[in-house]
Amino acid sequence: MKYLAYILLFTLGLSQSTQASPSNIVYTETVNKNAGFFSIKEIHIERLQEMELTLPMNESGNYLSDCSKSAINDNSTGFMRTTDSLDDISLDDIINIGKKAWQFIINNRPVVNAGTQIASAIPRGITCWSDLENWHAPRGEVYRAIYVNGFGFEVVRLEFRLVYSYGGQVNGVGHYLSNATIQYSKLDVFWGFSINASVEVPPVTNVGTKENPVAAMQFSVLWTVRGLNHLQRTASFVVYGDGRPTQVLP
């Protein structure tokens, strides 16, 4: 019966967990050493790849927003508009003019408009990220979260993209962030399990100096997986306006 069960699992398309390269693993946890089939034994988060996106600045609605139009015409976007001049702006007072929370997986299904949920860390009083200069091309990082059951099989596999632009400056000063988001990429869930995933963006910070501000933005990604039991975990990803490597905080 044991071998018949294994054959049936492979027939249903369930894949056995494979050992990832240690250099790619950013977080791992043993949840329950005595887990059964419908409960989680281990969780792994891997960094799959990092790349500079070559999409033109105004052709990808998934990666770039026209915040000037959105902010003027639709207050629900979360963008703020002001009439302050650059002389009145404190460059080290950095705020998020975009979204602060959104869902990107609900009951095993990706949220259609999750790619339009973006955040930007720029000086208070600036009307739009496009008012800044010297932006680098958008950077994309792909991560994978894997949930392994007590039989050693991957029962939930979620891939997502962390996308942002960095390096924006005001008259050559500072390093800011724009069009930052977390997007669904790929999801495989075995029968009997479900997953929901959401993002929260805490207040942004200045990790530079008053004279040369550097924006830091944290994405707290919350996963809730259900099988026979309820398992909730959070991982945080911190991106920086000067382009330094992303920091992963379990």
N, C-alpha and C positions, 0 to 999 in steps of 0.2 A: 504493500500500500504506500509505503514511503516513497519508493521510486516512481510509482504511478503518479503520485502527487507532484513530484518534480517535473515529470514529463508534461503533465497538464499545465503547470505554470509556464513552462517554456512555450507550449502551444498557444497559450493566451497572450504571449508577447511580453511577459515579465522578464526583465534583464537582471542578471546577477551583478552585484556591485563589483566594480573593478578598482584596483588600487590606483589612485591618482598620483601624479608626480609630486613628491614632497614640496618642491619649489612652487607648485601651483596652489597648494592648500593654504588658505588664510584663516580657517577656523575648523575645528573638529571637536566633537563631544560624544561621549558614550552616555546615552540616556538611561538605558535599562539593559543590563547584561542578560537578564532572563526573559527578554521580550519574546513573544510568540509571533505568529504570522501577521496578525492584524494590529500589532503594536510596534513602536519604533525603538530600535536598538541604538542606532548611531545617526549623527547629523554631520555632514561635511559641507563646507563652502569653499569653492575653488575659483581662482581667477583664471579665466580661459585665455583672454587676449586683451591687448591694449593697442589702440590705433588712433592716428589723427585722421578725422573724417575729411574727405576731399570734396564734400558737397559745396556748391556755391552758396554764398552767404544768404541769399534770399530765395532759394529754390526748394528748401526742405522745411515744410510746415512741421515736421516731426521734431526738428532740432532747433529751429529759430522762430521767434515770435515777433510780430509787429506790435510791440507793446504800446507804441504811441497811439495807434488807431484803437486798439482794444481798450486802453485805459480811458480814452476820451468817450467812447461810445458805449461801453459796457462795464459798469462798476462791479459786476459779479466776477470779473476776471481776477480781482485782487490787486491789480496794479494801482498805483497812486500817482497822481499828477500834481505838480506844483508849478508855481510861476517864479520860483526863486532864480536869481542869476547865479552864475558860478562864483561871483565875489562873495555871495552870502552862504556858500556851501562849506561845511566842515568835512573835509575829505576823510577823516578818521571815524566819522559817525556813519557806520555802514549798516544798512538795513536790507531786508529781503522785500523786494517790491512784487514778488510773485506769490505763488501758492505756498501754503504752509502744511497741507495735508491732503492726501488723496489715496484712493484704492486703485490697485492695478490688476488684482485677481479677486474675483468673487465667485465662490462655489465652483472652483475649477475652470472658470471662464475668464479670459482677459477682458478688461474694461476697454471699450472701444476708444474712448477719448483720452486715455491715460497719457498718451504721447503729447497732448496739448497742455498738460499740467506741468508748468515750469516755474522755476525760482531764479531770481537774480540778486546778487549781493553787490550793491553799488551805493555811493554816498547818498545820504538823505537829502532830498531836494532835487536830485537829478531826475528828469522826467522819463528817461528811457535808456536802456543799455546802449542804444545806438547813438546817444549823445556822447559816449566815450570813444576813445580811439585806441589803436594798436592792439585790437583783439587778435588772438591766435585762432587758427581753425578749430572747429569743435573737436573735442577729444572724446572717444568712446572706449569704455571698458566693459567687458562681458564677464559676468559672474554666473556660477551655477551652484544652486543649493540642492543637496541630495539627502533624502531620508531613506535609511536602510532598515528593513524589518529584522525580526529575530532569526529569519531563515537566511539572511545575507542578501536579500534581493532589494533592488531600488524600487520603492513603491511610490515615491514622489521625486520628480526631477524638474526643477524650475530654473530656467536661464533668463537672465534679465540684463539690460544695458544701463549703465550709468553714463550719461552724456552731459557735457558742459563745455562752455567756452571760457577761457581764462586770459589774464593779462591786460584787460581793459584799463585805460589810464585817462586821467583828466589833465590835460595840458602836460603830459609826460610824467605825471605823478601817480603813484599807487598801483595796485594790482587787484583787479576786481573780477567778479564772476558773472556770467549771464547764461540764460537758456539752459539751466541745469535741471535734469530730470532723471527719474528712474522709469524705465519702460519694460514691459513684458517682451520677451524674445521667443521662448519656447517652453512648453509645459507638457509633461507626461505624468499622469496620475493613474495608479492601478485601482481596479474596482474595489470598493470598500473603504477608500480613503478620500478625503476632501481637503482642499487648501484654500485659504484666503490670505491675501497679502496687501499690505498698505504701507504708506510712507508718511513720515512726519519730518518736518524741517524745523528744528529749534531755532531760536534767534541766532543770527550770524554774528561772528566775532571778528575783531581785528587782531591778527597775530603778528603784525608788523609794528611800526612806530607811528606816532602822530604825524611825523614828517613824511613817512613812506608807508602808508597803510597797505596791509595784505589781507584780503578777505578770506575767511575760512567758513565753509558751509558744511553742516552735518546732515546726512540723510539717515534717519533711523528707520530701518525696514523691519516690519513686524510680520512674522509668519505664524499662522494658526493652522495646524494640521490635525485632522480628526480621523481616527480609526476606531479601535475599541476604547481608546482614551483620548483626551484632549491635550495637545502639546503646543505650547506657545513659546516662541523665541524671538529675540530682537538682535539684529546686527547693525552696526552703524558704520557709515562710509563718509570720511571727511575729505573734501576736496579744497584746494587752495588756489588763490588768485595768481600766485606766481608759478603755478604749474608743477610744484613739487609732487612726488608720488602720493597717490591716495592712501590714506591711513584707514585700516579696517579695525574696528573696535567691537569685539564680541560682547 
